[in-house]
Amino acid sequence: MMKHWMWSVALLWVGGNSAFAQLDVTELEGYLFDLPGVRFEVLPTLDGFEACYALEITQPVDHENPNNGETFRQRVYLAQVDPSRPTVMVTEGYSRGFQYPAELTTAIGANQLIVEHRYYGESLPENVDYGFLGIEQAAADLNRIRTLFEDWFTGPWLASGISKGGQTTIFYRYLFPDDVAVSVPYVAPVNLSLEDERIYDFLRSHGDDACRAGIEAVQRRLLEEREASLLRLKWYAKGEGSEFGEYLTFEEAFEYAVLEYPFSFWQWGASCEDLPDAGAPFDEVMDHFLEVSGMDFFSDESMDDFASHYYQCAREFGYYGYEKAPFGDLIVALAGSENPSAIFAPEDEPVRYDGGVLAQQVWNWAAESADQFVVINGADDTWSATGLTAEHLADRDALVYLMEGQHHGSARIKNLSDREKKQLVKALERWLGVPVTGWLVED
């Protein structure tokens, strides 16, 4: 179904503001009409807001050479409560196909702009050149959006994102330090190499000895009963409609999934109490594995969906790998001297890692300049291994919460203690210069 974007009516571009007199538009819509390269669609209004819109904003593919004619349309969602209130720019790390009330936005009573990351979802140029999918280009997208709306949203600005979106928040603040007053990255890693060994350190030490032994026992059971595992997983993949072979053979994907299992176990909050016993029936072990990790992440469809992500990791962000030494000859399809990488760069796209130069600069900068930050990580989340820490930001005017018992999906403001919430309100009001009016003070 074709969307009825407001700029599709030619009359709206004729005669300037005289056209607005013929239309029943709000003052905000009048502002949107006047923005260059912006078109919008009215959306159902979310609870607590007065207006919501889907926007498409024309961006240069190359911000360093904006006049070369190459552009793309970036998808953005706007939700207004009061233009004089603070505005949260939600820095997505991937695609975003719908409007939603971000936690920070409703917590403090703010407007919001949700920005889909370039080269994800619908925010794609006609000819995808991954050479322009870089941290600096993505930050420049955000800076341009900030500039477009600075005369409308006149209150203080914040940036916030989750996971890879949190990475975007951090790098955006580094590259454009004056754009926002406060940055709130959730569960955001700052990886310093292609195979950041801090991940291995976490997996070797997190949890107690019995739990770690139980996790490895699940991996060994699946690898030792290889034929039974492959047979069950092939039927499961058939039922799910998952296909393999374009990137990984089925056996390679199986071994990757088994090696990924400990990472996912901690990342998504699996319980040590739910680990199957050493002598449990095979189906019980397999059901547990499918619930925690499974193989879908390594299917052709998933690889295609995350192609841009893998390119970014291979080029600039860095990532992690899998230690296979504990399993010896049980690793067959991925046999070799090196640990398998969790990065799967798009086919036919040569990618050269830049050595993590920008990531290392950001890491060093954070210790010296990351003031007015709220860093939220889950103590049980594997990604906390490469996140910003309280020790690293010890000399900064910042709050760092490493939330005990929380993981990648639950390390959120709503799960802070009452004391921490009060501390957060006090800091935000000091940094923003305006009162917090959302649920953070109402609870």
C-alpha positions in Angstrom: 0.0 0.0 0.0 1.5 3.4 -1.0 1.9 5.8 1.8 0.4 9.3 1.4 3.4 11.5 2.2 2.5 15.1 2.7 5.0 16.4 0.2 3.5 14.3 -2.6 0.9 17.0 -3.2 2.4 19.5 -5.6 0.3 22.4 -4.3 2.1 22.3 -1.0 5.3 23.4 -2.8 3.7 26.2 -4.7 3.3 29.7 -3.2 5.2 29.1 0.0 3.1 29.6 3.2 0.1 30.8 1.2 -0.6 27.1 0.5 -0.9 26.4 4.2 -3.9 28.7 4.6 -5.8 26.3 2.4 -5.0 23.3 4.6 -6.0 22.2 8.1 -2.5 21.8 9.4 -1.0 22.2 12.9 1.9 24.7 13.6 4.2 21.7 13.7 3.1 20.5 10.3 3.7 24.0 9.0 7.3 23.7 10.3 7.7 20.3 8.7 6.5 21.6 5.4 9.2 24.2 5.4 12.0 21.9 6.2 14.1 21.1 3.0 14.1 17.5 1.9 11.6 16.4 4.5 8.3 14.6 3.9 6.0 13.3 6.5 3.0 11.1 7.3 0.6 11.6 10.3 0.6 8.6 12.6 -1.8 7.6 15.4 -0.9 9.5 18.5 0.9 7.5 21.2 -0.5 7.8 24.7 1.0 10.8 26.5 1.9 12.7 23.3 0.1 15.3 21.3 1.2 14.4 17.8 3.2 11.7 16.0 4.6 11.5 12.5 6.7 9.3 10.3 9.3 11.3 8.4 11.6 10.7 5.5 14.6 13.0 5.6 16.9 13.4 2.5 20.5 12.9 3.5 23.7 13.0 1.5 25.3 9.6 1.1 28.6 11.3 1.7 28.5 14.2 4.2 32.1 15.1 3.3 30.9 15.7 -0.3 27.2 16.6 0.1 26.9 18.3 -3.3 27.7 15.3 -5.5 24.0 14.5 -5.9 24.0 11.1 -4.2 21.3 11.0 -1.5 19.1 8.6 0.4 15.9 9.0 2.5 16.4 8.3 6.2 13.4 7.1 8.2 12.7 9.0 11.4 9.7 9.0 13.8 8.7 12.1 15.6 6.6 12.2 18.8 5.8 15.6 20.4 4.7 16.4 23.9 5.7 20.0 24.1 8.5 21.6 22.0 9.8 23.5 25.0 10.4 20.3 26.9 13.6 18.2 26.5 13.9 16.1 23.3 15.4 12.6 23.2 17.1 11.6 20.0 16.8 7.8 19.9 19.9 6.6 18.0 18.9 3.2 16.5 21.7 0.9 15.6 19.6 -1.1 13.1 16.3 -0.8 11.2 13.3 0.7 12.8 9.9 0.1 11.2 7.5 1.6 13.7 7.0 4.3 16.2 7.2 3.5 19.9 7.6 5.4 23.3 11.3 5.0 24.3 11.9 4.4 27.9 14.0 7.5 28.5 11.4 9.7 26.7 8.5 8.7 28.9 10.6 8.6 32.0 11.4 12.3 31.9 8.5 13.7 29.9 10.2 14.5 26.6 9.7 14.8 22.9 11.5 12.2 20.8 13.0 11.6 17.4 13.7 8.0 16.6 16.3 7.7 13.8 16.8 4.6 11.8 20.5 3.9 11.1 21.7 4.6 7.6 22.0 1.5 5.4 19.3 -0.4 7.5 15.6 -0.9 6.9 14.3 1.7 4.4 17.2 4.1 5.0 19.1 2.9 2.0 20.6 4.7 -1.1 19.6 3.3 -4.5 23.1 1.9 -5.0 24.5 0.6 -1.7 28.2 1.4 -1.4 29.3 0.1 2.0 32.2 2.5 1.9 29.8 5.2 3.1 28.5 3.1 6.0 30.8 4.5 8.7 30.6 5.8 12.2 31.4 9.3 11.1 28.8 9.4 8.3 26.1 8.0 10.7 27.0 10.6 13.3 26.7 13.3 10.7 23.2 12.1 9.8 22.2 12.7 13.4 23.9 16.1 13.5 22.0 17.2 10.4 18.7 16.0 12.0 19.5 17.9 15.2 20.2 21.0 13.1 16.9 20.7 11.2 14.9 20.6 14.4 16.9 22.9 16.7 14.5 25.9 16.1 11.5 23.8 16.9 12.5 21.6 19.8 14.0 24.4 21.9 14.5 22.6 25.2 17.7 20.6 26.0 18.5 17.6 23.9 19.5 14.1 24.9 20.7 11.1 22.9 20.0 7.5 23.9 20.2 4.1 22.3 20.2 0.4 23.2 23.0 -2.1 22.3 24.4 -1.1 18.9 22.1 2.0 19.1 23.9 2.7 22.4 27.2 2.5 20.5 25.8 5.1 18.1 24.9 7.3 21.1 28.5 7.2 22.4 30.2 7.8 19.1 27.8 10.6 18.2 28.7 12.4 21.4 32.4 12.0 20.7 32.1 13.4 17.2 29.5 16.1 18.0 30.0 16.9 21.6 27.8 20.0 21.6 24.7 18.5 20.0 23.2 17.1 23.2 23.4 17.9 26.9 23.1 14.3 28.1 23.9 10.9 26.6 22.2 7.7 27.9 23.7 4.5 26.2 22.1 1.2 27.3 24.1 -2.1 27.2 26.5 -0.6 24.7 29.9 -2.2 24.0 33.0 -0.3 22.9 35.0 -3.1 21.3 38.7 -2.5 20.9 39.6 -5.3 18.4 38.1 -7.7 15.9 38.3 -10.4 18.5 37.9 -8.5 21.8 39.3 -10.9 24.4 37.5 -9.2 27.2 34.5 -11.3 26.1 36.5 -14.5 26.7 37.5 -13.2 30.1 33.8 -12.7 31.0 32.7 -16.1 29.8 35.6 -17.8 31.7 34.7 -16.1 35.0 31.0 -15.2 35.1 28.8 -17.4 37.2 30.0 -20.0 39.6 32.0 -23.1 38.7 29.0 -25.4 38.6 27.1 -23.1 36.2 30.0 -22.7 33.8 30.5 -26.5 33.9 26.8 -27.0 33.1 27.0 -24.6 30.1 30.0 -26.4 28.7 28.3 -29.8 29.3 25.4 -28.7 27.1 27.9 -27.8 24.3 29.7 -31.1 24.6 26.6 -33.1 24.6 25.4 -31.6 21.4 28.8 -32.0 19.7 29.3 -35.6 20.9 25.8 -36.6 19.7 26.4 -34.8 16.5 24.3 -36.9 14.2 21.3 -36.7 16.5 21.8 -33.0 16.9 22.0 -32.4 13.1 18.9 -34.5 12.4 16.8 -32.7 15.0 18.0 -29.3 13.9 17.4 -30.0 10.2 13.8 -30.8 11.0 13.5 -27.7 13.2 15.0 -25.5 10.4 12.6 -27.0 7.9 9.6 -26.2 10.2 10.9 -22.6 10.7 11.6 -22.1 7.0 15.3 -21.4 7.7 17.8 -21.9 4.9 21.5 -22.4 5.0 24.3 -22.6 2.4 24.7 -19.1 1.0 27.0 -18.2 3.8 27.5 -21.3 6.0 26.9 -25.0 5.5 24.5 -26.5 7.8 27.3 -28.2 9.8 29.2 -24.9 10.1 26.1 -23.1 11.3 25.5 -25.9 13.8 29.0 -25.5 15.3 28.7 -21.8 15.3 25.4 -22.0 17.2 27.0 -24.4 19.8 29.9 -22.0 20.3 27.5 -19.0 20.5 25.5 -20.7 23.2 27.4 -19.4 26.3 27.4 -15.8 24.9 23.6 -16.0 24.4 23.1 -17.7 27.7 24.4 -14.7 29.7 23.3 -12.0 27.2 19.6 -12.9 27.4 19.4 -13.9 31.0 19.2 -17.7 31.0 19.1 -19.2 34.4 21.8 -21.6 35.8 18.9 -23.4 37.6 17.4 -24.3 34.2 20.5 -26.1 32.9 19.7 -29.7 32.1 21.4 -32.4 34.3 24.4 -34.1 32.8 22.4 -37.3 32.2 19.2 -35.6 31.0 17.4 -37.0 27.9 18.8 -35.7 24.7 15.6 -34.0 23.7 15.6 -32.0 27.0 19.1 -30.8 26.2 18.2 -29.9 22.7 15.0 -28.0 23.8 17.1 -26.0 26.2 19.6 -25.2 23.5 16.9 -24.1 21.1 15.4 -21.8 23.7 18.7 -20.1 24.6 20.5 -20.0 21.3 19.5 -22.1 18.4 20.6 -21.8 14.8 18.4 -19.1 13.3 21.0 -16.4 13.9 23.3 -18.2 11.4 20.7 -18.7 8.7 21.0 -17.1 5.2 18.1 -14.8 6.0 19.7 -13.6 9.2 23.0 -13.1 7.5 21.3 -10.9 4.9 19.4 -9.0 7.5 22.6 -8.2 9.5 24.9 -7.6 6.5 25.3 -3.9 7.3 26.0 -4.7 10.9 28.7 -7.2 10.1 30.3 -4.8 7.7 30.5 -2.1 10.4 32.0 -4.6 12.9 34.5 -5.8 10.3 35.5 -2.3 9.4 35.4 -0.2 12.6 33.4 -1.5 15.5 35.2 -4.8 16.2 33.4 -7.7 17.7 34.1 -11.1 19.2 35.1 -14.6 18.4 34.6 -18.1 19.8 37.1 -20.1 21.8 37.0 -23.6 20.4 40.1 -25.1 22.1 38.1 -26.7 24.9 36.3 -28.9 22.4 39.3 -30.3 20.5 38.3 -32.8 17.8 34.6 -32.3 18.4 34.9 -29.2 16.2 35.0 -30.5 12.7 33.4 -28.1 10.2 35.3 -25.1 11.7 38.6 -26.9 12.3 41.7 -24.8 11.9 44.1 -22.8 14.0 42.1 -19.7 14.5 39.1 -19.0 16.7 36.0 -18.6 14.4 34.9 -15.0 14.2 31.3 -13.9 14.9 31.6 -11.4 12.0 30.1 -12.4 8.6 30.8 -9.6 6.2 28.6 -9.2 3.1 29.7 -11.4 0.3 31.9 -9.8 -2.4 32.5 -6.8 -0.1 36.2 -6.6 0.8 36.5 -5.2 4.3 39.7 -4.0 5.9 39.6 -3.5 9.7 41.0 -0.1 10.6 42.5 -1.4 13.8 39.8 0.1 16.0 41.4 3.5 15.8 38.2 5.4 16.4 37.0 3.0 19.0 40.3 3.4 21.0 40.0 7.2 20.6 36.5 7.1 22.0 37.6 4.8 24.9 40.4 7.2 25.8 38.1 10.2 25.4 35.5 8.8 27.7 37.9 8.7 30.6 38.8 12.4 30.0 35.6 14.0 28.7 32.4 11.8 29.1 30.6 14.1 31.4 26.8 14.1 31.7 26.6 10.5 30.7 24.3 7.8 32.1 25.7 4.4 31.3 23.4 1.4 31.9 24.7 -2.1 31.7 23.5 -5.5 33.0 26.0 -7.3 35.2 24.9 -10.6 33.7 25.1 -9.4 30.1 28.0 -10.7 28.1 28.3 -7.3 26.4 29.1 -5.7 29.8 32.6 -7.1 29.3 33.4 -4.3 26.8 31.1 -1.6 28.1 32.1 1.7 29.8 32.7 1.1 33.5 32.5 3.1 36.7 36.2 2.7 37.1 36.9 4.0 33.6 34.6 7.1 34.2 35.6 7.6 37.8 36.7 11.2 37.3 33.7 12.2 35.2 30.4 13.8 36.1 28.6 10.7 35.0 26.4 7.9 36.4 27.3 4.3 35.7 24.9 1.5 36.6 26.1 -2.1 36.4 22.8 -3.7 37.3 23.1 -6.9 39.3 20.9 -9.7 38.0 20.0 -7.8 34.8 20.9 -8.8 31.2 20.9 -7.3 27.7 17.1 -7.1 27.6 16.4 -6.0 31.2 19.1 -3.5 32.2 16.7 -0.5 32.0 15.9 2.5 34.1 12.6 0.9 35.2 14.6 -1.8 37.0 16.9 0.6 38.9 16.4 0.7 42.7 14.4 3.6 44.2 17.6 5.1 45.5 19.2 5.0 42.0 16.1 6.5 40.4 16.2 9.4 42.8 19.9 9.8 42.1 19.2 9.8 38.3 16.4 12.4 38.6 18.7 14.7 40.6 21.5 14.4 38.0 19.2 14.9 35.0 17.6 18.0 36.4 21.0 19.4 37.2 22.4 18.7 33.7 19.2 19.7 31.8 18.2 22.7 33.8 14.6 21.7 33.7 12.4 19.4 35.9 11.8 15.8 35.1 8.1 15.3 34.6 7.6 11.7 33.5 7.0 8.4 35.3 10.5 8.6 36.8 9.2 11.1 39.3 5.6 9.8 39.4 6.5 6.2 40.5 
